[in-house]
Amino acid sequence: MHTVGVFEAKNGLSALLDEVEAGGEVIITRRGKPVARLAPMESGFSRAKARAAAAGLRHASKGQTLDGLSLKDLISEGRR
């Protein structure tokens, strides 16, 4: 990670994007103060995050009941 000023960032944006695409990060400053960070985008899907989310949902739903309603009843209620 390194720091560049606004003028340098404007004039060398393509090179900065190449650096970020390779996994680096760039801090952009204005008058010596950080104002922005260029960082790689996260991929759209993470299997580990999806599994963690599913496990959290399973954990949160333990002990929850439908008070005698069936799934079919709930679907019908939602269609009204």
N, C-alpha and C positions, 0 to 999 in steps of 0.2 A: 504494500500500500504506500502510495506517495501523495504529496500535495502539489497542486498546481493552482496558479492564479486564473482568474476569469479570462483574461486576454490570451494566455497560453492555451487554456482549454478550448476557447473559441477557434483559435488558429490550428490546433492540433487534435481536433475532435476525433478524426478517423483513427489516429494512432492510439488515442485513449480508449476508444471502443475496442480496438484490437487487443489491448492489454486487458480490458475487462472481460472480453470474450474468452481469453485464455485463463480466467479465474482470478485476476487481480482486482483491486479496488483502488479508486482514486478519489481523494478529497479535493473539492474545488473551493477556493477561498476568494473573498472579496475584501480588499484592504487588510489582508492578513488574518481574517476571521473566517472559519469554515462556514459555508453556506449550503453545500450539497455534497452528496456522496454518490459516485458511480459504482455500482456493484452488479455482478452477474445476476440474471433472472433465475429464480428457482424453476425447476422443471414443473410441469403442470400436475404430475402425479407422483406420489411417494407411497409405495406399498407399505412401508413401515408406519407412516402417519395414518394411512387408512386402517391398518390393523389396530393401531392404538385407539383410534376413534371408535371402531366397532367394539373393542373390549370395554371402552368407557361406557358406551350405550348399554352393553350387556350388564355391566356392573350397576348402572343407574336404574335399570329396569327390574332388578332382583327385588322380589317382595311386592311388586305392583300387580294388582289384579284388575280384571275387567268388570267386577261386581256382577257376575252372571251373564254379561253380554257376550255374544259370540262375535267373531270377526265379521261374519256376514251381516249381523245387525249394525255394527259400526260402519261398514261400507254403505249400507242402505241409508243410514242416518246422514252420512256425508253427502249423499246424492240429492237430498231434499232441497 
